[in-house]
Amino acid sequence: MEDNSTSQFKRVCVFCGSNSGHREVFSDAAVELGNELVRRKIDLVYGGGSVGLMGLISQRVYDGGCRVLGVIPRALVPLEISGETVGEVRIVADMHERKAEMAREADAFIALPGGYGTMEELLEMITWSQLGIHKKPVGLLNVDGYYNSLLALFDNGVEEGFIKPGARHIVLSAPTARELLEKMEQYTPLHVHVAPHESWQMARLGDYPKDHKSQ
């Protein structure tokens, strides 16, 4: 029987590696997440590459009939795009603009396993939530315990007084895509924003004051 599930999210941003990792379990997880997005009729926003886990999930979502938006800095085009791309590819000036554009376009964020870039993007979205820049769910797809050490670091941050207990709940995690999206659908922020959400101008993120000079 066909599953016609729908979601409160229209578009989810997925951060993931331009490599596939050494074990097939990571590729399987990217395809599984793609299948779950299609099942829930959720469009994909991602880093724009056609290689590694990025290529797998974008192709799966596109083949499943959902929209795909890739956002990639011009300098990374020859490195992360191989062959034909799927969906819409938006080329931007730099990494800062890439993250801001992806954040604007998405209703929620998920990190698959990845390297420094994936973790940096993830941590920025966690930080933006803590600051009050956005109120969107942030999820970790903890494939085969890949992110166990990072989650333990967050817990240690709470124990040592560097992360507030309420802010620790910004980060949702689960071992499967279905479980994670269910958690994200039910997410309610427990933390107090550092600054009021209304005081941040999300529409201007990524704009550079090129003509600004220090006074």
C-alpha positions in Angstrom: 0.0 0.0 0.0 1.4 3.4 -1.0 2.3 5.7 1.9 1.1 9.3 1.3 2.5 10.8 4.5 3.0 14.5 4.6 5.1 16.7 6.8 4.9 20.1 8.4 8.2 20.8 6.7 8.2 21.8 3.1 12.0 21.9 2.6 14.7 20.4 4.7 18.4 21.3 4.5 20.7 18.3 4.7 24.4 18.8 5.5 26.5 15.9 4.4 29.9 14.8 3.1 31.3 15.2 -0.5 32.8 11.8 0.3 30.8 8.6 0.9 32.9 7.3 3.9 34.6 3.9 4.0 31.5 1.9 5.0 28.4 1.2 3.0 26.2 2.0 6.0 26.7 5.7 5.4 25.6 5.5 1.7 22.6 3.4 2.8 21.7 6.1 5.4 21.8 8.8 2.7 19.5 6.9 0.5 17.2 6.0 3.4 17.0 9.7 4.3 16.2 10.6 0.7 13.4 7.9 0.7 12.0 9.3 3.9 11.9 12.9 2.5 10.1 11.6 -0.6 7.7 9.6 1.5 6.8 12.8 3.4 6.8 15.0 0.3 9.7 17.2 1.6 11.9 19.1 -0.9 15.7 19.0 -0.4 18.1 21.9 0.1 21.7 20.8 0.2 25.3 21.8 -0.7 24.9 21.4 -4.4 27.5 18.7 -5.0 27.0 15.6 -7.2 29.6 13.4 -5.4 29.7 11.5 -2.1 26.6 11.5 0.1 25.5 14.7 -1.4 25.2 13.1 -4.8 23.3 10.1 -3.4 20.6 12.0 -1.4 20.0 14.6 -4.1 19.6 12.0 -6.8 17.2 9.9 -4.6 15.0 12.9 -3.8 15.0 14.1 -7.4 14.1 10.7 -8.7 11.3 10.5 -6.1 9.6 13.6 -7.6 10.5 16.2 -5.0 12.3 19.5 -5.7 16.1 19.7 -5.1 18.0 23.0 -4.6 21.7 22.9 -4.4 23.7 25.9 -3.1 27.4 25.9 -3.9 30.2 28.4 -3.8 31.8 29.1 -7.2 35.2 27.9 -6.1 33.8 24.4 -5.2 32.0 23.8 -8.5 34.9 22.0 -10.2 35.6 20.0 -7.0 32.1 18.9 -5.9 30.1 18.8 -9.2 30.9 15.8 -11.5 28.8 15.2 -14.5 25.2 16.4 -14.7 23.5 18.0 -11.6 20.0 17.4 -10.5 17.3 20.0 -9.8 18.3 23.7 -9.4 21.9 24.6 -8.6 22.4 28.1 -7.2 26.0 29.3 -7.4 27.0 31.8 -4.7 30.2 33.8 -3.8 31.4 32.0 -0.7 30.8 29.7 2.2 29.1 32.4 4.3 26.6 33.1 1.6 26.0 29.4 1.0 25.0 28.8 4.6 22.8 31.8 4.8 21.0 30.9 1.6 20.5 27.3 2.7 19.2 28.5 6.1 16.7 30.9 4.5 15.4 28.3 2.1 14.9 25.5 4.7 12.3 24.7 7.4 14.7 22.4 9.3 18.2 21.1 9.2 19.7 17.5 9.3 23.3 16.5 9.3 24.3 13.1 7.9 27.8 11.9 8.6 30.5 14.1 7.2 33.8 15.8 7.9 34.8 19.3 9.1 32.5 21.1 6.6 29.4 19.2 7.6 30.1 19.6 11.3 30.9 23.3 10.9 27.5 23.9 9.1 25.7 21.9 11.8 27.3 23.8 14.6 26.5 27.1 13.0 22.8 26.2 12.8 22.9 25.1 16.4 24.5 28.4 17.4 22.0 30.4 15.3 19.2 28.6 17.1 20.7 29.4 20.5 21.1 33.1 19.5 17.6 33.3 18.3 18.4 33.8 14.6 16.1 30.9 13.7 13.6 28.7 15.5 14.0 25.6 13.2 14.7 22.1 14.3 18.3 20.8 14.0 18.8 17.0 13.8 21.7 14.6 13.7 21.3 11.4 11.8 23.6 9.3 14.1 24.4 6.5 11.7 25.9 3.5 13.5 27.0 5.8 16.3 29.0 8.1 14.1 28.2 11.2 16.2 28.3 9.6 19.6 31.5 11.4 20.5 30.2 14.7 19.4 27.0 14.2 21.4 29.1 13.2 24.4 31.1 16.5 24.0 27.8 18.5 24.1 26.8 16.6 27.3 30.2 17.4 28.8 29.7 21.1 27.9 26.5 21.0 30.0 28.3 19.3 32.9 31.2 21.8 32.8 28.9 24.8 32.6 29.5 26.0 29.0 26.2 24.9 27.5 22.9 25.6 29.2 20.7 22.5 29.7 17.9 24.0 27.7 20.3 24.7 24.8 21.5 21.1 24.8 18.0 20.2 23.7 18.5 22.2 20.5 20.3 19.1 19.1 18.0 16.2 18.2 19.4 12.8 17.2 18.3 9.4 16.2 19.8 6.4 14.4 17.2 6.3 11.6 15.7 8.9 9.2 12.2 8.1 10.2 12.8 8.4 13.9 14.7 11.6 13.5 12.1 13.3 11.4 9.4 12.2 13.9 11.4 13.9 16.7 11.9 17.0 14.6 8.2 17.3 13.8 7.5 17.3 17.6 10.3 19.8 18.4 9.6 22.6 20.9 12.5 24.9 21.9 13.3 24.7 25.6 16.1 27.3 25.5 15.9 31.1 26.0 17.2 32.9 23.0 20.3 35.1 23.6 18.7 37.9 21.7 15.0 38.3 20.6 14.3 36.5 17.3 12.8 39.7 15.9 16.1 41.6 16.5 17.9 39.5 13.9 17.4 40.3 10.3 17.4 36.9 8.7 16.7 38.3 5.2 20.1 40.2 5.3 22.3 37.2 6.4 24.9 36.7 3.7 24.9 40.4 2.7 28.3 42.0 3.1 28.7 45.7 4.0 31.4 46.0 1.2 31.6 49.7 1.4 31.7 49.8 5.2 34.8 51.4 6.8 35.7 51.2 10.4 35.1 54.4 12.2 
